[in-house]
Amino acid sequence: MKAKVYVTLKQSVLDPQGKAVQHALAALGFNEVQGVRVGKYIEVDLGAVDKSKAEQKIKTMCEKLLANTVIEEYRFEINNSC
């Protein structure tokens, strides 16, 4: 069982890294870019566990370590492929 975890800053939190990327894109001629938000992508291989247990474990991992839930939000996808 594999999980794909996406962590991003909450919309209310300023994203200086995203602003820097937006300015760099504009300097490269991509002036149509209206905004950029930068986040994290994490893959976790959980081995052979059932889907409901995998969801519970990933949620706990996100709450305890992978995301700072004060300023970040997360979502995940569970995939049966190993």
N, CA, C and O atoms as a MOPAC input file, in Angstrom:
PM7 MOZYME 1SCF
protein

 N      0.85200 1    -1.16900 1     0.00000 1
 C      0.00000 1     0.00000 1     0.00000 1
 C      0.90000 1     1.23500 1     0.00000 1
 O      1.80300 1     1.35700 1     0.82700 1
 N      0.64100 1     2.14600 1    -0.93600 1
 C      1.41400 1     3.38500 1    -1.00500 1
 C      0.49900 1     4.57500 1    -0.81300 1
 O     -0.66400 1     4.56200 1    -1.21600 1
 N      1.04900 1     5.60000 1    -0.19000 1
 C      0.30000 1     6.84200 1     0.01800 1
 C      1.06800 1     7.99400 1    -0.60900 1
 O      2.29400 1     8.06800 1    -0.52000 1
 N      0.33000 1     8.88300 1    -1.23700 1
 C      0.87900 1    10.13500 1    -1.74800 1
 C      0.30100 1    11.23700 1    -0.88200 1
 O     -0.91700 1    11.38300 1    -0.77700 1
 N      1.18100 1    12.01500 1    -0.25900 1
 C      0.76100 1    13.07200 1     0.65900 1
 C      1.15000 1    14.42400 1     0.06400 1
 O      2.28700 1    14.62400 1    -0.36400 1
 N      0.19100 1    15.34500 1     0.04500 1
 C      0.41600 1    16.69900 1    -0.45900 1
 C      0.22000 1    17.67000 1     0.69800 1
 O     -0.84700 1    17.70300 1     1.31200 1
 N      1.24600 1    18.45900 1     0.99500 1
 C      1.19500 1    19.41600 1     2.09800 1
 C      1.38100 1    20.81300 1     1.52300 1
 O      2.34400 1    21.06800 1     0.80000 1
 N      0.46000 1    21.71900 1     1.84300 1
 C      0.55600 1    23.09600 1     1.36900 1
 C      0.26000 1    24.05600 1     2.51900 1
 O     -0.38900 1    23.70100 1     3.50300 1
 N      0.75400 1    25.27200 1     2.36200 1
 C      0.43500 1    26.29500 1     3.34800 1
 C     -1.04700 1    26.64100 1     3.24700 1
 O     -1.61800 1    26.62200 1     2.15600 1
 N     -1.65900 1    26.95000 1     4.36100 1
 C     -3.05100 1    27.40800 1     4.35000 1
 C     -3.11300 1    28.71400 1     3.56400 1
 O     -2.14200 1    29.47100 1     3.53600 1
 N     -4.25200 1    28.98000 1     2.92500 1
 C     -4.40400 1    30.17500 1     2.10000 1
 C     -4.14600 1    31.45900 1     2.88300 1
 O     -3.69600 1    32.45200 1     2.31000 1
 N     -4.42500 1    31.45000 1     4.18200 1
 C     -4.25000 1    32.65100 1     4.99500 1
 C     -2.79000 1    32.90900 1     5.38200 1
 O     -2.47900 1    33.94600 1     5.96800 1
 N     -1.89700 1    31.97200 1     5.05800 1
 C     -0.48600 1    32.09100 1     5.43000 1
 C      0.31600 1    32.60900 1     4.23900 1
 O      0.19800 1    32.08900 1     3.12900 1
 N      1.13000 1    33.63500 1     4.47400 1
 C      1.99200 1    34.20100 1     3.44100 1
 C      2.99200 1    33.14600 1     2.97600 1
 O      3.55400 1    32.41300 1     3.79000 1
 N      3.21000 1    33.07400 1     1.66500 1
 C      4.13100 1    32.08600 1     1.08600 1
 C      5.29200 1    32.80800 1     0.39200 1
 O      5.23000 1    33.03400 1    -0.81600 1
 N      6.35100 1    33.17500 1     1.12900 1
 C      7.45800 1    33.90700 1     0.51900 1
 C      8.17900 1    33.11300 1    -0.56900 1
 O      8.65500 1    33.69300 1    -1.54500 1
 N      8.26200 1    31.80800 1    -0.41100 1
 C      8.89700 1    30.98600 1    -1.43700 1
 C      8.06800 1    31.01500 1    -2.72900 1
 O      8.62400 1    31.09000 1    -3.82500 1
 N      6.76500 1    30.95700 1    -2.59500 1
 C      5.88200 1    31.05100 1    -3.75000 1
 C      6.02100 1    32.39200 1    -4.45000 1
 O      6.03500 1    32.45600 1    -5.68000 1
 N      6.12500 1    33.48200 1    -3.66000 1
 C      6.31800 1    34.82000 1    -4.23400 1
 C      7.63900 1    34.89800 1    -4.99400 1
 O      7.70000 1    35.48200 1    -6.07700 1
 N      8.69700 1    34.31100 1    -4.43000 1
 C     10.00300 1    34.32000 1    -5.10000 1
 C      9.92800 1    33.57500 1    -6.42900 1
 O     10.49400 1    34.03000 1    -7.42300 1
 N      9.24300 1    32.44500 1    -6.45800 1
 C      9.08000 1    31.68300 1    -7.69500 1
 C      8.26100 1    32.48700 1    -8.69900 1
 O      8.58900 1    32.50900 1    -9.88500 1
 N      7.20700 1    33.14200 1    -8.24400 1
 C      6.38000 1    33.95800 1    -9.13200 1
 C      7.21300 1    35.07500 1    -9.76900 1
 O      7.10500 1    35.31300 1   -10.97200 1
 N      8.04000 1    35.75900 1    -8.97600 1
 C      8.88500 1    36.82900 1    -9.50500 1
 C      9.91800 1    36.27800 1   -10.49200 1
 O     10.19900 1    36.90700 1   -11.51100 1
 N     10.47900 1    35.11000 1   -10.19200 1
 C     11.44900 1    34.49400 1   -11.10200 1
 C     10.78100 1    34.11500 1   -12.42500 1
 O     11.36600 1    34.29300 1   -13.49300 1
 N      9.57400 1    33.60000 1   -12.35100 1
 C      8.84100 1    33.25600 1   -13.57700 1
 C      8.56500 1    34.51100 1   -14.41200 1
 O      8.68400 1    34.48600 1   -15.63700 1
 N      8.19800 1    35.59900 1   -13.74500 1
 C      7.96500 1    36.86000 1   -14.46200 1
 C      9.24800 1    37.34000 1   -15.12900 1
 O      9.21900 1    37.83900 1   -16.25400 1
 N     10.37500 1    37.19000 1   -14.43300 1
 C     11.66700 1    37.59300 1   -15.00900 1
 C     12.01900 1    36.74400 1   -16.23500 1
 O     12.75900 1    37.19400 1   -17.11000 1
 N     11.49800 1    35.53900 1   -16.29700 1
 C     11.73100 1    34.65400 1   -17.44200 1
 C     10.70800 1    34.87600 1   -18.54900 1
 O     10.72900 1    34.18500 1   -19.56800 1
 N      9.81600 1    35.83500 1   -18.35200 1
 C      8.85100 1    36.15900 1   -19.39100 1
 C      7.46900 1    35.55100 1   -19.20200 1
 O      6.61000 1    35.70000 1   -20.07100 1
 N      7.24200 1    34.88400 1   -18.10800 1
 C      5.92900 1    34.27700 1   -17.83800 1
 C      5.07400 1    35.24800 1   -17.02200 1
 O      4.73300 1    34.97800 1   -15.87100 1
 N      4.73900 1    36.36600 1   -17.63000 1
 C      4.01200 1    37.43400 1   -16.93000 1
 C      2.56000 1    37.09100 1   -16.64700 1
 O      1.92000 1    37.76500 1   -15.84000 1
 N      2.02200 1    36.05900 1   -17.29100 1
 C      0.62900 1    35.68400 1   -17.08100 1
 C      0.39300 1    34.96100 1   -15.75400 1
 O     -0.75500 1    34.76800 1   -15.35300 1
 N      1.45000 1    34.56600 1   -15.08100 1
 C      1.31800 1    33.84700 1   -13.80700 1
 C      0.78900 1    34.81600 1   -12.75300 1
 O      1.42500 1    35.82900 1   -12.46100 1
 N     -0.35900 1    34.50900 1   -12.19000 1
 C     -1.02500 1    35.36700 1   -11.21500 1
 C     -0.63100 1    35.05800 1    -9.76900 1
 O     -0.76700 1    35.91800 1    -8.89800 1
 N     -0.15500 1    33.86300 1    -9.50600 1
 C      0.23600 1    33.49400 1    -8.15000 1
 C      0.84300 1    32.10600 1    -8.12700 1
 O      0.53800 1    31.26500 1    -8.97200 1
 N      1.70200 1    31.87700 1    -7.15400 1
 C      2.35600 1    30.57500 1    -6.98000 1
 C      2.34200 1    30.23200 1    -5.50000 1
 O      2.64800 1    31.07600 1    -4.65800 1
 N      1.98600 1    28.99300 1    -5.18400 1
 C      2.07900 1    28.47100 1    -3.82200 1
 C      2.98400 1    27.24500 1    -3.88800 1
 O      2.81900 1    26.39600 1    -4.76400 1
 N      3.92400 1    27.15300 1    -2.98200 1
 C      4.87700 1    26.04700 1    -2.96400 1
 C      4.52300 1    25.12400 1    -1.79700 1
 O      4.17600 1    25.58200 1    -0.70800 1
 N      4.61700 1    23.81900 1    -2.04500 1
 C      4.29000 1    22.85100 1    -1.00400 1
 C      5.24700 1    21.67500 1    -1.01500 1
 O      6.32400 1    21.73900 1    -1.60800 1
 N      4.84300 1    20.60100 1    -0.35400 1
 C      5.65500 1    19.38300 1    -0.27300 1
 C      4.85100 1    18.20900 1    -0.81600 1
 O      3.63000 1    18.14700 1    -0.67200 1
 N      5.56200 1    17.28600 1    -1.43800 1
 C      4.97600 1    16.03300 1    -1.91800 1
 C      5.76800 1    14.90300 1    -1.27200 1
 O      6.99500 1    14.87500 1    -1.35700 1
 N      5.07700 1    13.98100 1    -0.63200 1
 C      5.73400 1    12.89100 1     0.09900 1
 C      5.09400 1    11.57200 1    -0.29500 1
 O      3.86800 1    11.46900 1    -0.32900 1
 N      5.90200 1    10.56000 1    -0.59500 1
 C      5.40900 1     9.20800 1    -0.84800 1
 C      5.78300 1     8.32500 1     0.32600 1
 O      6.92300 1     8.34300 1     0.79200 1
 N      4.81600 1     7.55100 1     0.80300 1
 C      5.04200 1     6.64300 1     1.93000 1
 C      4.61500 1     5.24400 1     1.50900 1
 O      3.48400 1     5.04700 1     1.06600 1
 N      5.51000 1     4.27600 1     1.64300 1
 C      5.19300 1     2.87200 1     1.36000 1
 C      4.83500 1     2.21300 1     2.68600 1
 O      5.67400 1     2.10000 1     3.58000 1
 N      3.60100 1     1.78500 1     2.80500 1
 C      3.11000 1     1.23000 1     4.06500 1
 C      3.16100 1    -0.29700 1     4.12200 1
 O      2.78900 1    -0.88500 1     5.13700 1
 N      3.61000 1    -0.93800 1     3.06500 1
 C      3.61700 1    -2.39200 1     3.05700 1
 C      2.20900 1    -2.94200 1     2.90300 1
 O      1.35400 1    -2.30700 1     2.28600 1
 N      1.97000 1    -4.10800 1     3.45700 1
 C      0.69100 1    -4.79700 1     3.28400 1
 C     -0.24200 1    -4.51400 1     4.45900 1
 O     -0.28200 1    -5.28000 1     5.42200 1
 N     -0.98700 1    -3.41800 1     4.37700 1
 C     -2.03000 1    -3.11300 1     5.36500 1
 C     -3.31400 1    -2.82900 1     4.59800 1
 O     -3.27000 1    -2.44800 1     3.42800 1
 N     -4.45300 1    -3.01200 1     5.25000 1
 C     -5.70800 1    -2.73000 1     4.54600 1
 C     -5.90600 1    -1.21700 1     4.42100 1
 O     -5.28300 1    -0.43500 1     5.14000 1
 N     -6.78000 1    -0.82200 1     3.50000 1
 C     -6.93600 1     0.58600 1     3.14800 1
 C     -7.38300 1     1.45100 1     4.32600 1
 O     -6.87200 1     2.55600 1     4.50500 1
 N     -8.32000 1     0.96800 1     5.12500 1
 C     -8.79600 1     1.78700 1     6.24600 1
 C     -7.69600 1     1.99700 1     7.28200 1
 O     -7.57700 1     3.08200 1     7.85100 1
 N     -6.89700 1     0.97100 1     7.52700 1
 C     -5.77800 1     1.09700 1     8.46400 1
 C     -4.72300 1     2.04200 1     7.89600 1
 O     -4.14000 1     2.84300 1     8.62800 1
 N     -4.47800 1     1.94600 1     6.57700 1
 C     -3.50500 1     2.82100 1     5.91600 1
 C     -3.94200 1     4.28300 1     6.03900 1
 O     -3.12200 1     5.15100 1     6.33800 1
 N     -5.21900 1     4.55500 1     5.81100 1
 C     -5.73000 1     5.92500 1     5.92100 1
 C     -5.55200 1     6.46900 1     7.33200 1
 O     -5.15900 1     7.61900 1     7.52400 1
 N     -5.84400 1     5.63100 1     8.30600 1
 C     -5.70000 1     6.03900 1     9.70400 1
 C     -4.23300 1     6.34200 1    10.02700 1
 O     -3.92800 1     7.34900 1    10.66600 1
 N     -3.33400 1     5.46800 1     9.58400 1
 C     -1.90700 1     5.65500 1     9.85900 1
 C     -1.36300 1     6.91700 1     9.18700 1
 O     -0.62200 1     7.68100 1     9.80500 1
 N     -1.73100 1     7.13700 1     7.92200 1
 C     -1.24400 1     8.31800 1     7.20800 1
 C     -1.77000 1     9.59500 1     7.86000 1
 O     -1.03100 1    10.56900 1     7.99900 1
 N     -3.03600 1     9.59500 1     8.25800 1
 C     -3.60600 1    10.77000 1     8.93400 1
 C     -2.81700 1    11.07300 1    10.20300 1
 O     -2.49600 1    12.23000 1    10.47600 1
 N     -2.50500 1    10.04300 1    10.97300 1
 C     -1.72800 1    10.22200 1    12.20500 1
 C     -0.32600 1    10.74000 1    11.89700 1
 O      0.17400 1    11.62600 1    12.59000 1
 N      0.31500 1    10.18800 1    10.85600 1
 C      1.65400 1    10.65100 1    10.45900 1
 C      1.63100 1    12.13100 1    10.07800 1
 O      2.51900 1    12.89600 1    10.45600 1
 N      0.61300 1    12.51700 1     9.33200 1
 C      0.48900 1    13.91700 1     8.91100 1
 C      0.29100 1    14.82500 1    10.11900 1
 O      0.92800 1    15.87400 1    10.22100 1
 N     -0.58600 1    14.42800 1    11.02900 1
 C     -0.88100 1    15.24500 1    12.20100 1
 C      0.32200 1    15.37600 1    13.13900 1
 O      0.51300 1    16.41600 1    13.76900 1
 N      1.13500 1    14.31000 1    13.22800 1
 C      2.25000 1    14.30900 1    14.17500 1
 C      3.56800 1    14.80100 1    13.58900 1
 O      4.39800 1    15.33500 1    14.32400 1
 N      3.78400 1    14.63300 1    12.27000 1
 C      5.10900 1    14.94600 1    11.73100 1
 C      5.10600 1    15.60500 1    10.35300 1
 O      5.78000 1    16.61600 1    10.15600 1
 N      4.37100 1    15.05900 1     9.41300 1
 C      4.51800 1    15.47600 1     8.02400 1
 C      3.97900 1    16.87100 1     7.73500 1
 O      4.46200 1    17.53300 1     6.81600 1
 N      2.99500 1    17.33200 1     8.49400 1
 C      2.42200 1    18.66000 1     8.28100 1
 C      2.36200 1    19.41500 1     9.60000 1
 O      2.06000 1    18.84200 1    10.64700 1
 N      2.64800 1    20.69100 1     9.53300 1
 C      2.45100 1    21.57200 1    10.68300 1
 C      1.03400 1    22.11300 1    10.55600 1
 O      0.79900 1    23.09000 1     9.84500 1
 N      0.10300 1    21.48800 1    11.23600 1
 C     -1.31200 1    21.78700 1    11.02400 1
 C     -1.73300 1    23.18100 1    11.48700 1
 O     -2.86900 1    23.58800 1    11.24600 1
 N     -0.84800 1    23.91100 1    12.14200 1
 C     -1.14700 1    25.29300 1    12.50400 1
 C     -1.13600 1    26.16400 1    11.25400 1
 O     -1.98400 1    27.04300 1    11.09700 1
 N     -0.16100 1    25.91600 1    10.35400 1
 C     -0.02700 1    26.75400 1     9.15600 1
 C     -0.18900 1    25.98500 1     7.84900 1
 O     -0.25900 1    26.59100 1     6.78000 1
 N     -0.24700 1    24.66500 1     7.92300 1
 C     -0.33000 1    23.86000 1     6.70700 1
 C     -1.58900 1    22.99900 1     6.70700 1
 O     -2.14100 1    22.66400 1     7.75500 1
 N     -2.02000 1    22.65600 1     5.49900 1
 C     -3.08700 1    21.68100 1     5.33500 1
 C     -2.53600 1    20.54100 1     4.48700 1
 O     -1.54200 1    20.70900 1     3.78000 1
 N     -3.17200 1    19.40700 1     4.55900 1
 C     -2.68100 1    18.24700 1     3.81600 1
 C     -3.84700 1    17.46400 1     3.23800 1
 O     -4.98900 1    17.56300 1     3.68700 1
 N     -3.51200 1    16.69100 1     2.23300 1
 C     -4.44800 1    15.71100 1     1.68300 1
 C     -3.60100 1    14.53300 1     1.24300 1
 O     -2.39900 1    14.67200 1     1.01700 1
 N     -4.22500 1    13.38300 1     1.12200 1
 C     -3.46700 1    12.20700 1     0.70300 1
 C     -4.32100 1    11.29300 1    -0.13200 1
 O     -5.55100 1    11.34100 1    -0.09700 1
 N     -3.63000 1    10.44800 1    -0.89200 1
 C     -4.26200 1     9.42100 1    -1.70800 1
 C     -3.61500 1     8.09800 1    -1.33500 1
 O     -2.39600 1     8.00900 1    -1.19100 1
 N     -4.43400 1     7.08200 1    -1.18100 1
 C     -3.93400 1     5.73400 1    -0.89100 1
 C     -4.07400 1     4.91000 1    -2.16600 1
 O     -5.12600 1     4.90400 1    -2.80600 1
 N     -3.00100 1     4.21800 1    -2.51900 1
 C     -2.97100 1     3.42400 1    -3.73800 1
 C     -2.62900 1     1.98000 1    -3.36900 1
 O     -1.71500 1     1.74600 1    -2.57900 1
 N     -3.34300 1     1.02400 1    -3.92500 1
 C     -3.08200 1    -0.39300 1    -3.63300 1
 C     -1.81200 1    -0.91300 1    -4.27800 1
 O     -1.31600 1    -1.96500 1    -3.87400 1
 N     -1.26600 1    -0.21400 1    -5.26800 1
 C     -0.06400 1    -0.71100 1    -5.96600 1
 C      1.12600 1    -0.70400 1    -5.03700 1
 O      1.30200 1     0.20700 1    -4.22800 1
 N      1.92500 1    -1.71400 1    -5.16300 1
 C      3.15200 1    -1.77900 1    -4.34200 1
 C      4.37100 1    -1.60700 1    -5.19200 1
 O      5.49000 1    -1.63300 1    -4.67900 1

